[in-house]
Amino acid sequence: MTSTLPAVTTAKVPAQRQPAPDVRSTGRTGPPKRLRTSRPDLLLCGALLVAILVVQGWNIADYPTLSDDEGTYLAQAWAVQQGKGLAHYTYWYDHPPLGWIQIAVLTWIPSLVSPDSMTVGSMRVMMLVVGALSAVLVYVLGRRLSLPRWAAGLGMALFGLSPLSVVLQREIFLDNLAVMWTLLAFALAASPSRHLWHHFGAGVAAATAVLTKETMLVVLPALLLTMWRHGHRDTRKFALTGAITACAMIGLAYPLFALLKGELLPGSGHVSLWDGLRYQMTRPGSGFVLDRGSGSYGVLQSWLYYDRVLIVGGLAGALLLLATWRWSVTARALAGPSLAVAILAVVALRPNGYLPAMYVIQAVPFLALVLAGGTASVAHGVLRRRRAQSEHRYVTGGRYALAGILALAAGAYVVPQWYDGDRTAVTADANAPYRAASTWLTTEVDDPKDTRVLVDDALWLDLVHAGYRPGLGVIWFYKADLDPAVTKTMPHGWKDLDYVVASPTVRRDAVDLPNVRAAIEHSTPVAVFGTGADRIEIRRIRTGGAVGGER
């Protein structure tokens, strides 16, 4: 790797001619040309990877609570596997399909071995593969961005062991896949070999990230900055042009797909990419993130509940590094991740933007790298080599004592919070109500094939495996109001349904869905699992079509 830091020679020269270490250095000793040949790097990265896999994998099916988004992506992956199209209902260009196509590939072998295990809880295991690859890429990127070995390990630990990461990286979200591809793009852009194909590969990986989750588009300027800084002066412009071209050409495959299907622009009787984009751009906002009464503020508080240090410390570190970019070697080395954090923060601070809970997943690796880099810079400032022979021993001892105090204080604040959060993740059972509801609908309904039930997508595949008709027998509750292919099979609206499974998601969104709201209002609970706001009610429609009998 060609470092941006001045090299400090180790050759033996006369003492009076020995060059002094650069006072701007982060204390990094150059990493090996190839990390895979460095035994210390492999041992540290391997040990951290084992710890991350244990913490993230333990109790993965039971915590956190299953989400409707997870069920949607897995059901769409199931549709791809079964050759039923790009989605289990009408594909309406809500997201590019590459994300759940990757999920279909990851779950392909498990679905062949045990088709009934193709449910949200059990299929979360495949996210361990994604999380492991992403964690290793964080370490590799940290080393390529001038972090010392211990700081790159700290960044990897922050990324993989933070309670915020443990909760969100377990879930089947497109954001987790997109982050993996984005980290690969950054690692290739910062490659020490600086081969042209590395930059072309970075462009391909970036395009894959955007086609996995389109919101990764906002991070591309940070990737270009990293690529520019690490490119060879003689070929930098050519490499950058090639990377942009590769990214654009692959990205254009999505609108080309819509064009070839005749669904690029709105028209009668079909969905369109334009309508999908318009919906994403004009969907109701969740309010300003700093407004205490807004939904966005609630999302922010949920992030801070799991890990305040990573978010606040990472944001502060990014702002500091950007402010000192001109005269700090550390700031220049971490310019790409710092810019990524700043861009994502600005997008989150839109006055009335939509802020989903999984949005922070995109920022976590960059927050971890920036926080680790800032820690390395502070540590070197305290533990730097003596700049003058006249420095007394007590001064050196004082610096080491200060470093120890700072480390102990940070550990005393962070470790207990992490311990509590991670202990909850590996011990709590948040999905017992979902499992109980699935069991009831599987065992207590006489004829699933002739029963129509509204559910959220977290339960959709469970009931498909139990014998309910996919799409029209077990119905994703949104489709009862929003998909003409479903509503035309319900000429009497809610009266053509037999059951509605009122999970927290269904009860929350029923306000804007007339058929779902009416189904809940005209139904009676026959089984309730859980308590309070998290309960799941199985409700039988009082006036309906052919009602499946109860045993």
FENFEN-V244961 format. One record per residue. N is the residue number from 1. SS is DSSP state (helix for helix, strand for strand, loop for the rest). D_FIRST is the distance of its C-alpha to the first C-alpha in whole Angstrom. Layout:
n=<N N>
ss=<SS SS>
d_first=<D_FIRST D_FIRST>
This chain:
n=<1 2 3 4 5 6 7 8 9 10 11 12 13 14 15 16 17 18 19 20 21 22 23 24 25 26 27 28 29 30 31 32 33 34 35 36 37 38 39 40 41 42 43 44 45 46 47 48 49 50 51 52 53 54 55 56 57 58 59 60 61 62 63 64 65 66 67 68 69 70 71 72 73 74 75 76 77 78 79 80 81 82 83 84 85 86 87 88 89 90 91 92 93 94 95 96 97 98 99 100 101 102 103 104 105 106 107 108 109 110 111 112 113 114 115 116 117 118 119 120 121 122 123 124 125 126 127 128 129 130 131 132 133 134 135 136 137 138 139 140 141 142 143 144 145 146 147 148 149 150 151 152 153 154 155 156 157 158 159 160 161 162 163 164 165 166 167 168 169 170 171 172 173 174 175 176 177 178 179 180 181 182 183 184 185 186 187 188 189 190 191 192 193 194 195 196 197 198 199 200 201 202 203 204 205 206 207 208 209 210 211 212 213 214 215 216 217 218 219 220 221 222 223 224 225 226 227 228 229 230 231 232 233 234 235 236 237 238 239 240 241 242 243 244 245 246 247 248 249 250 251 252 253 254 255 256 257 258 259 260 261 262 263 264 265 266 267 268 269 270 271 272 273 274 275 276 277 278 279 280 281 282 283 284 285 286 287 288 289 290 291 292 293 294 295 296 297 298 299 300 301 302 303 304 305 306 307 308 309 310 311 312 313 314 315 316 317 318 319 320 321 322 323 324 325 326 327 328 329 330 331 332 333 334 335 336 337 338 339 340 341 342 343 344 345 346 347 348 349 350 351 352 353 354 355 356 357 358 359 360 361 362 363 364 365 366 367 368 369 370 371 372 373 374 375 376 377 378 379 380 381 382 383 384 385 386 387 388 389 390 391 392 393 394 395 396 397 398 399 400 401 402 403 404 405 406 407 408 409 410 411 412 413 414 415 416 417 418 419 420 421 422 423 424 425 426 427 428 429 430 431 432 433 434 435 436 437 438 439 440 441 442 443 444 445 446 447 448 449 450 451 452 453 454 455 456 457 458 459 460 461 462 463 464 465 466 467 468 469 470 471 472 473 474 475 476 477 478 479 480 481 482 483 484 485 486 487 488 489 490 491 492 493 494 495 496 497 498 499 500 501 502 503 504 505 506 507 508 509 510 511 512 513 514 515 516 517 518 519 520 521 522 523 524 525 526 527 528 529 530 531 532 533 534 535 536 537 538 539 540 541 542 543 544 545 546 547 548 549 550 551>
ss=<loop loop loop loop loop loop loop loop loop loop loop loop loop loop helix helix helix loop loop loop loop loop loop loop loop loop loop loop loop loop loop loop loop loop helix helix helix loop helix helix helix helix helix helix helix helix helix helix helix helix helix helix helix helix helix helix helix loop loop loop loop loop loop loop loop loop loop helix helix helix helix helix helix helix helix helix helix helix helix helix helix loop loop loop loop loop loop loop loop loop loop loop loop loop loop loop loop helix helix helix helix helix helix helix helix helix loop helix helix helix helix helix helix loop helix helix helix loop loop helix helix helix helix helix helix helix helix helix helix helix helix helix helix helix helix helix helix helix helix helix helix helix helix helix loop loop loop loop helix helix helix helix helix helix helix helix helix helix helix helix helix loop helix helix helix helix helix helix helix loop loop loop loop helix helix helix helix helix helix helix helix helix helix helix helix helix helix helix helix loop loop loop loop loop loop helix helix helix helix helix helix helix helix helix helix helix helix helix helix helix helix helix loop helix helix helix helix helix helix helix helix helix helix helix helix helix helix helix helix helix loop loop loop loop loop helix helix helix helix helix helix helix helix helix helix helix helix helix helix helix helix helix helix helix helix helix helix helix helix helix loop loop loop loop loop loop strand loop loop strand loop loop helix helix helix helix helix helix helix helix helix helix loop loop loop loop loop loop loop loop loop loop loop loop helix helix helix helix helix helix helix helix helix helix helix helix loop helix helix helix helix helix helix helix helix helix helix helix helix helix helix helix helix loop loop loop loop loop helix helix helix helix helix loop helix helix helix helix helix helix helix helix helix helix helix helix helix helix loop loop loop loop loop loop loop loop helix helix helix helix helix helix helix helix helix helix helix helix helix helix helix helix helix helix helix helix helix helix helix helix helix helix helix loop loop loop loop loop loop loop loop loop helix helix helix helix helix helix helix helix helix helix helix helix helix helix helix helix helix helix helix helix helix helix helix helix helix helix helix helix helix helix helix helix helix helix helix loop loop loop loop helix helix helix helix helix helix helix helix helix helix helix helix loop strand loop loop helix helix helix loop loop strand strand strand loop helix helix helix helix helix helix helix helix helix loop loop loop loop strand loop loop loop strand strand strand loop loop helix helix helix helix loop helix helix helix helix loop loop loop loop loop helix helix helix helix loop loop strand strand strand strand loop helix helix helix helix helix helix helix helix helix loop helix helix helix helix helix helix helix helix loop strand strand strand strand strand strand strand loop loop helix helix helix loop strand strand strand strand strand strand loop loop loop loop loop loop loop loop strand loop>
d_first=<0 4 6 9 11 13 12 15 16 18 20 24 25 29 29 30 27 24 22 22 19 19 21 19 16 16 16 13 11 8 8 8 6 9 10 14 14 14 17 17 15 17 20 20 19 22 24 24 24 27 28 28 29 32 33 32 34 37 40 38 41 43 41 41 44 43 43 44 41 40 43 43 39 40 44 42 40 43 45 42 42 46 46 48 45 42 44 47 49 49 45 45 42 41 37 36 36 33 33 36 35 32 34 37 34 33 37 38 39 40 43 44 44 46 47 49 45 44 44 42 42 42 39 37 35 33 31 30 28 27 26 24 22 21 21 18 16 17 15 12 12 13 10 7 10 10 12 14 15 18 17 16 19 21 20 20 24 25 24 26 28 30 33 33 30 32 35 33 31 34 35 35 34 32 30 28 27 26 24 22 22 20 18 17 17 14 12 12 12 9 7 3 6 8 11 14 16 13 15 18 18 17 20 22 21 22 25 26 25 28 30 30 31 31 31 27 28 27 24 23 22 20 18 18 17 14 13 15 12 9 11 11 14 16 16 15 19 20 17 18 22 21 20 23 25 24 24 28 29 29 30 33 34 36 38 39 40 42 43 44 46 48 47 44 47 50 53 56 56 52 49 46 43 44 46 43 41 44 45 41 41 45 45 47 44 44 45 43 40 42 46 47 49 47 45 42 42 43 40 38 40 40 36 37 39 36 34 34 31 29 30 31 29 26 28 28 25 24 27 26 22 23 26 24 21 22 22 20 16 16 18 16 13 15 17 17 18 21 22 23 25 27 27 29 31 32 33 35 37 39 42 44 41 41 38 38 37 34 33 31 29 27 26 25 22 21 23 22 18 20 23 20 18 21 22 19 20 24 23 21 24 27 25 23 24 27 27 30 32 35 34 36 36 37 35 32 34 35 31 31 34 33 29 32 34 32 30 34 35 32 33 36 36 33 34 38 37 35 37 40 38 36 40 41 39 39 43 45 46 46 47 51 53 51 51 55 56 54 56 59 59 58 61 64 64 67 65 62 62 65 63 61 59 57 53 50 47 46 49 50 48 50 53 52 52 55 57 57 57 54 54 57 58 56 55 52 53 52 53 57 57 54 54 57 56 57 60 62 62 64 67 68 65 64 68 66 64 65 62 59 57 56 53 52 50 53 55 53 52 56 57 56 57 60 61 59 60 64 63 62 65 68 66 67 65 66 63 60 57 56 57 56 54 52 55 55 59 60 63 66 67 70 71 69 69 70 69 67 69 68 69>
